[in-house]
Amino acid sequence: MKVLDRSINAWQLGILIFILLFANKILVLPSLLFEGAKMESLFALLFLCACEFGLVVLFYFAKKKFPTQSFSKIVREHLGNITKIMFYFLIMIFFLAKAVLLYNVTYIFFRNLIYKDTSNFLILFCFLPIINHLAICGLRVLGRTTQIFFPIIFGILFFCIVVGVFGINNRPLFFSSSFMSILETGARHISPFGDMMFLFLIMDRVEIKKGQWKIIFSSTAISLLFVFAINLVFMLSYTFTCFMHPYAIFEIMSFVKEYGGLGRIDIISMVLIILLAYFHLTIYLKCFMLSFHEVFRKIDMIYSVLSFNFFFIIIVVFFIVNLESAIVFGQEILPYSIILPYAILPIILLICCIKNKNIKNDNFRKIIKNNKKDIKNMQKNANFNKKTTIFSKQIKKSIFLTLKKTNKNLYIFSKNITTKFKAKLKKVLIDLNLINSKNKILKLKKKEVFDFEKLNFKNYYSKIFMQKHFKICKRKREMSEVTK
Amino acid sequence: MNIKKTLTQIKNQLHNSVDVANRSIQKNGVEIGFVYLKSITDNLIFAGSIFEPISEYEGDLDFSIISQIVKANDVSEIEKKEILDKILDGAVIVFLSNSEKILSVDIMNFNMRTPSEPPTSPVIMGPREGFTEDLKTNLSLLRRRFHSADLVLDSMFVGQVTKTKVVLAYIDNIVDKRIVKEIKKKLEKIKIDGIVDSYYLVTLLSSRPNSILKQIGNAEKPDIISAKMLEGRIAIIVDNSPIVLTIPFVFLEDLQSSNDYYTNYIYSTILRFIRVVAILLATIGPGAYIAFQLYHYNVLPFKYLITIADSTQQVPFTPFIEILFISLLFQILYEVSLRLPSYLGLATSVVGALILGDTGVKAGLISPPTVIVVAIAKIALYTVPEQSSQITILQYIFLLIGASLGLLGLIGGMIYFLAYANSVENYDTPYLAPFSPFILSDNKDGVFKVPINKMEIRPKSFDNQKKERMK
């Protein structure tokens, strides 16, 4: 079986973020938070949500700084291979633990409310094939599938909050908990947070165009707002009996008198919980797979799925078997792992930004590797014009242009090249009708016209490769515009 | 040329078939031989346009004179190796004893039905003509709709025995040439004895031939095909088949009906919504019903629960067996109604609906809610008849999942299936576009339909040269 993986766009990433931010936060967390610090726990929640948003902001800066590189590569180049392996090994365990916690909470919810006394294996049988299939199908398929379910998820969440508002019976009572208990509660229940670290794992698989960052930020903000609203509605609905109602999103729909005519509408929240559980577990598995691949690079990715299944089954069948053990796992063990997204990750990024090494692109290496034979043949026959042009005098940097066959996009890979120059080059290519504004290649299906001779490449391979894919351009005027 | 010897040779090559006609006449010392297939050539035209002018000609006959006096449009000189192909194409081959040249006169004519409204896609308003089994008629139906030199009709032969003519039709300045090349390449690679119908090509041209999903579009009406070609699709017309295939294909195409374009756009939108709901009902309806009845009865409204409990308490079978039994009964009746003559259809309906259904309920073998659920699902299936076979299979799969794993399994199954559909990209076209990936401009003709003047650009779901269709 082949693991497929292709890039996703900003919209799909926005939806994935929106969905993942609900993981472990709307089922048992509100009840536990309220038990810890009553209404003041909302401040702790607010702070934790801000931290989660902070990770997205961090991702924004990382993507701006290293637009095409993968995070593993950035870590490897700046901190060495061993650090990278250790870091990714920790991420692997982090996401496995998160998946275990999520599964247990969901399983216990199912066992108590839907499938009375069902065996763990039946629920595992429902989940594992689906999440394995989705994860193996790749990030793009996952992104597209969530895109279909997004209107349903969003609609149900909105409906739940609106319906929940009708069930509010109490007014908020503040100043019943100390500052220390708020802090303690926040620290105790930090484990459902830190999910946004997944963004760094798929950093190079995301295509975010200019102006699309607002999609990412707004989806994060809306999702966190929904999380906060669900917590608030639940706490106001069950102010005095929170401890008796462990499943927040389900409980706020249970006893709404205004909708009595419709019968049991809590089935809607049940559908939501099931949908979210599938997608959350898939994203966790995907993160596990990606980090596994970074730790064991030579092992086929399919083994990462098998290992996830193996460890996952062992833990949920033998170690964490009931709600109490799941809560203890979430409160006592998992909080330590949160150091990974909130401490280690920012430090690593800071070091990388300070060091700021220039990293060669993987694709560049691959292309050179794939075309070595052609390049060798061409080396024999190549007859280069060594005259330097104004262009080369001014730029004096190597440029590499190639055609990525899979999606017909033109990528400009470069060494020490400024974004300004890239923009200029792009403009010329658009003027020449070789690409459109979205970098889509228009006329380069065959070997096409391009002024490569005028570019004085320092990199010999790039020059040969250019010669292979492009022929001499007749329009000198357009090319000279680049040099201005 | 020895006429008798040549005619005998050809007859032997055609295994002395009964429809092989050969004849020779002597005229002014020149022997003239004719050979053709009676079954596919017009005997009257042969007599009036070929035989008569030659036999009544008074002067000396040679090759150039014969080619001038023959009254036919398609007269050509051919080589020896082409003789058999031409005869099989319905041409009359003329030999002269004083010449080595061979003349072919195309007078093919056989009985074909005239274009009529196809039973698969009737319309209330709009064109009623449909494709026939005759390739020439089908091509003429397309040509009539495009007064443009950009309509390209590329032909090739597929099938080592049948040598069926396959024509690729597309608009040159709209279509993505890469897809045309890919299709041609695939067609050239096909090594099969024969193509009896266009459906043979469906599997051979699909990127995932074993998939449950329909990956190639089809239509029986020239107006639908023309509209698809204008969007940048390629039509594949196969000789002897009234079904024309289109590539690339997306699932949305089957949600659209030609009626939608000949009626008010708001009404079309409502109809499309109904189709989506019907697809959902048909696919997961029975599965969801059984899941709630078996696993999640505690979330059902109390009154509804009582009704179900009341009607099912007498039924001796489990809900799954009961629903499966009614579904199978429906499938049997459906098969029978397809194969029986139409005058017996009424009798089967009476037996099926009244005797089996009504008596079954009265006897307590099946419960009324189950009959209603299955009936709704089966009727809903045919709101999108093009997808009925796929949805029927899915219906049974979801029924099994619903009965064994409940709502959790049902939702899981839906995710699995949609993920699978999302992974299918036939000719680089996402199967579920424009829903996923979401393409806003394509959704103007998706579930929502906007007026024609708002559809300014061609679909972005697949590649085409010109995106703009209206200024």
Boltz contact constraints between the chains, C-beta under 6 A:
constraints:
  - contact:
      token1: [A, 126]
      token2: [B, 405]
      max_distance: 6.0
  - contact:
      token1: [A, 126]
      token2: [B, 408]
      max_distance: 6.0
  - contact:
      token1: [A, 126]
      token2: [B, 409]
      max_distance: 6.0
  - contact:
      token1: [A, 126]
      token2: [B, 412]
      max_distance: 6.0
  - contact:
      token1: [A, 130]
      token2: [B, 412]
      max_distance: 6.0
  - contact:
      token1: [A, 130]
      token2: [B, 415]
      max_distance: 6.0
  - contact:
      token1: [A, 130]
      token2: [B, 416]
      max_distance: 6.0
  - contact:
      token1: [A, 133]
      token2: [B, 416]
      max_distance: 6.0
  - contact:
      token1: [A, 134]
      token2: [B, 419]
      max_distance: 6.0
  - contact:
      token1: [A, 137]
      token2: [B, 419]
      max_distance: 6.0
  - contact:
      token1: [A, 137]
      token2: [B, 423]
      max_distance: 6.0
  - contact:
      token1: [A, 141]
      token2: [B, 419]
      max_distance: 6.0
  - contact:
      token1: [A, 141]
      token2: [B, 422]
      max_distance: 6.0
  - contact:
      token1: [A, 141]
      token2: [B, 423]
      max_distance: 6.0
  - contact:
      token1: [A, 144]
      token2: [B, 422]
      max_distance: 6.0
  - contact:
      token1: [A, 144]
      token2: [B, 436]
      max_distance: 6.0
  - contact:
      token1: [A, 144]
      token2: [B, 437]
      max_distance: 6.0
  - contact:
      token1: [A, 145]
      token2: [B, 418]
      max_distance: 6.0
  - contact:
      token1: [A, 145]
      token2: [B, 419]
      max_distance: 6.0
  - contact:
      token1: [A, 145]
      token2: [B, 422]
      max_distance: 6.0
  - contact:
      token1: [A, 147]
      token2: [B, 436]
      max_distance: 6.0
  - contact:
      token1: [A, 147]
      token2: [B, 438]
      max_distance: 6.0
  - contact:
      token1: [A, 148]
      token2: [B, 418]
      max_distance: 6.0
  - contact:
      token1: [A, 148]
      token2: [B, 435]
      max_distance: 6.0
  - contact:
      token1: [A, 148]
      token2: [B, 436]
      max_distance: 6.0
  - contact:
      token1: [A, 263]
      token2: [B, 301]
      max_distance: 6.0
  - contact:
      token1: [A, 264]
      token2: [B, 299]
      max_distance: 6.0
  - contact:
      token1: [A, 267]
      token2: [B, 299]
      max_distance: 6.0
  - contact:
      token1: [A, 274]
      token2: [B, 408]
      max_distance: 6.0
  - contact:
      token1: [A, 274]
      token2: [B, 411]
      max_distance: 6.0
  - contact:
      token1: [A, 278]
      token2: [B, 415]
      max_distance: 6.0
